[in-house]
Amino acid sequence: MEKPILYKKGVVYLVTMRHLKTFLAVAETRNMSEAAAKLYVSQPTVSQTISELEKLYKVKLFERYPKELFLTPAGELLRAHAACVADSFDQLSELMQKHSLLQTGTLHIGMLWIANHLNLLDILSDYKKIYTGLQYELTIDGSLSLLEKLSMRKLHVAFIIGNEHALAQQKDLFFRKIQEEHYVAVVPAESPLAGRESLSVQELRDVPLILPDKKSALYRHLQQYFDQYYIKPNCICHTSRTDVVISLVSHGFGVGFSSYSIARKFSSENFRIIALEEGLKRTIFYATLTELLDYPSIRTFTRYVTHYQHRGREGRR
């Protein structure tokens, strides 16, 4: 509903919170001078504001007597509604201030399936200790799905595995590299390849393989080398669940792939971790939409994440 407007000599008057709060102060004190003192303005300013309201609504709001003012029936009606509007406005102002100070609101975060094997949850945990008033909603998925949800504004931010060149093609995307390490081959202990210091993808031509999910970045990287070497991989299954990969490898079903740090966490005498000569890297990026950086909670979280790796553990707490 549009605000009432009064035109007079080229001046446009709108009903504002100043009008309503001035009116409520006069209604409470029944005196222009006392209302002016309460509002820290001059008495003529109060008088002019009430006059604007009466002209705008085309009603008389006060009966004026030498020492006191009394509300008219129209004034009584306005007071009841103005008080509700003023209270709602104050609540809104308080709510917006809390959002600005990160004391309320919900941050929607996209996390990778492997987040528990990385320090991504440490980042979020440390941030929560600082901004305890915020709520956090997590979506666990693969990189492509998280990027899609981010572009559809279903997420505010996301941690993804990606390629810097490909991400740079998305003009509305803000991203920063936060982690990088090499992928390795995970080989059964009894395999003839277990004694090797390094392996080439080309040497896996006839070896049973546990390949990553077809939607994963690692699968796309491996497929490029398979195509380059004219290899049709002997794939026994596709999965990006590291625990499944390690279990299958440990039972001798084939060779799998993992990042070095995650493979180390599952370290066992049943498999060997061997470097890949192709130097395949897993790069973790933090991403959000450029336009979302205008929101205080997203801007602050982005700044925190991008500087997290440069702080010592003690400095984060």
N, C-alpha and C positions, 0 to 999 in steps of 0.2 A: 504494500500500500504506500502510495507516495505521501511525502510530508506536505502539510499545508504550506502554501506560499502566499506572501503578501507583497504586492508591487506598490511602491510609493516613490515618486520622483526619481525614478531610475534605480531605486534600491530594492533588492530582493531579500525578504526576511524568511528564514526557515526556522521551524521549531527545532531547537537544538537542546542538548542536555543542559547547556547554560541557562536557557529559558526555564526549563522544568525545575532545575535545582534552585534557581533564584525564586521561582514561584513557591516552591515548598518551604524555603527559608522564611519568606514573608508570611505564608500561611501559619507557620509554627510560631513566629515571634509576634505577628500582628502589628509589625512596625517596620517601616522601610529602613530607618536608621539602624535598628538592631540587626535586621537581616543583612545590611551592608557590612556591618562590623563582623558578623559571623562568616561572611563570604570573603572578607578582605578586599572589598571594592567600595567605591563611593556610593553615597545615597542617590545621586542623580542617575548613576548607572543602573541601580536596582529599579528605580522609578521608570526609566526608559524601557527596561526589559519587560516589566509588567505591562506597560502601555503597548509594546509590540505584540505581546500575547493577546491582549484584549482586542486589538485591532485585527489581528490575524484570525482569531476565532469568532470575531464579531459578537462577543458577549462581554458583560461586565463580570469581573472575577471577584472584586472586593467592593464592599460598601465602606466609604472613607469617612471617618469621623476625626475630630481634631486630635485626639490622643491615641486612637486605636483603629485597626482595620478588622472588618468581619467578612468572612467568605459569603458570597452569594450562593444560591443553589448550583449555578454553573461552576463556581469555584470549588464547592464541595465535591462535585463530580470529577473535576479535573484533578483535585488532590488525590483522590482514591486511585485513579489510573496513573498519575504522574509518579506516585510513590512506587508502584509496581515496576514502572519503566526504569526509574532511577536505580532500584535494587537490582534489576536484571542487568543494567549497564555496569554497575559496580562489580557484580559477579563475573561478567564477561571480561572486564578490565583485569580483574584478579586472575582469571583463568589464562588470559593471554600473557600476563606477566609471568605466570608459572611456566608456561610453554617457553617463553623467552629465556628464563633462568634454568630451564631443563629440570623443573620440579614436577612435571607431569607430562603425559603423552605416551605414545607407543611407537617404538622403533621396530620396523619390520625388516628382518635380516635374513638373507639367503646364505645357507651354509652347505658346504660340500659333505658328501657321505663320509669322507675320510677326516672330517674336522676333529674327531676325537684322537686321531693319530698325529695331529699337528698341534701348534700352539694357538690355533684360532679361538678355541674356547677359553684359553688363558687371557687373550685380548679382551674378550667380552666380559669375562669374570672380573678382571681388574677395572674395566670401565664401569661396571655396575656398582663397584664399591665407591666410586666417586659420585655418580649420578643415581642415587638410590630411589628417587621419585619416579623415574621412567619405568615403563613397562616394556618388555621385550618379547616379540613374537618371532619364532624361528621357522624357516622352511628349509627342510633338508632335501637336497636333490642334486642332480648332475649339473655341470657347468652350462650346457646349452639351455636346459630348462630354466635355470636360474636367470640367465641373461634374458630369456624371453619374458619371464615374469617381471623382471626389472623394467624392460621396455614397455610393458603393459601397466606399469605403476602399481603392480601387486606387491612389489618389494620396494623398500627405500634404498637398501644397499645390498651387496652380495660379494661373497668370496668365491672366486672361480679359478679354474685352471684355464689358461689361455695363451694366445700368441700376441705379442705386442703389436705386430704389424696389422693383424686382423682386427684387433680391438680399436686401433687408431682409425680404421675406416668408418667407425660409427661416430659421427660428428657430435652427437649429443651426449656422448659417454665420457665421464671422468673416470680415470683408472690410474692405479699406482701399483707397481710391482712390490710385493712385500716378502716373498720367499722364492728361492730357486735352488734346485738340486737335481742331480742326475738320476735317471731311471737305471735299474739294474736288471739282470736276469736272475731268477731264483731257480736253482737247479737241484734236482734230487741228489742226495749224497752219494747214491750208488751209480749215478750216471757217468759215462766216460768223460763227459764235459766238466765234471765237478772239480777236477784238478787244474783247470785253466785259470789264468789270471784275468783274462778278458775274452769276450766273444763278439763276433760280428753277427748281425742278423742273417747274413748270407750263409753262415754255418748252421743255421737252424732249419735248413731246407726240408729235411725229412724227419725232423724231431717233433714228437707230439707236443702241441702247444696249448696252454691255457691263455687265451687272448682276452684283452679287456673288452668291456661292453662296446658295441659298435658305435654308440653315441659319444664315447669318450675321446678326449684329445689324444691320449696315448695310442688308442687304436688307429686313429688317423695318421699319426706319425709312423707307426709300424707298417701300416698299409702302404705308405709311400715307399718305404724300403723294400717291401715285398714286390711291389710293382717294378721298382728300379732293378732288382735282381732277378726278375721274372720267376718269382717264387709263388707257388700256390700253397699256402701254409696248411700244415696238418693239424687243424684245430679240433680239439676234443670238446671245447665249450667256450662260451663268452661270459665273463663275469668281471666286475670291477670291485667286488668285495674281497679285500685283501685276506681276510681270515679264510675264505673259501679257497683262494689261490694258494695260500701257504699250506692248507690242509691237503689239497690235491697233489701239490709238489712233494710234500713230506711223505705221501703214500706212493710216490713213484709214478703218478699218472702222466707227468709231462713237465715241461719247463714253463714257468710263468714269469710275469713282469711286475715290478713294483718300484716305488721310489726307494732310495737307499735308506733313508731314516725310518720308514715304515717297516721295511724288511728287517732292519736291525732290531726293531721292537719285538719281532716274532722270532728272533734268533734261536736256532735249534740245531742239534747235531744231525737232523734229518735232511737238511738242505744246505746249499752253499749260495753265497751272494757273489755274483760275478759281474764285473763292469761290462757295459756294452761299448764297443769300439766306435759306434756311430755317435756317441756323446749325446744321446737323447736327454733333454732336460724337462723337468716338470716345474713350471713357473706358476706361482699363486699370485693372483691379482685381487686387489680390492677395487670394486666398481660401484658407481652410482651415476645417476643422471645429472648433468651439469645444472639443470634448472632446479633440482632438489637441494642444491647447496645453499639456496636462499633460506632454507628452514634451519633454525638454530640447532635442533637436536641432530640433524644429519650433518650439518657443517662441523659441529663440535666432534661428533663421532669420527668423521672423516679425518679431521686434523689429528685426533688421538691415534687412530690406526696407522696413518702414514708416518707418524713419528715413533711408533711403539718399538720398532726394531732398533732404534738408535738410543734407547734408554736402557739402563741396567735394570735388572729385576727389582732392586730396592727402590729405584727411582720411579717405578710404576705404581707403587703401593701408596 
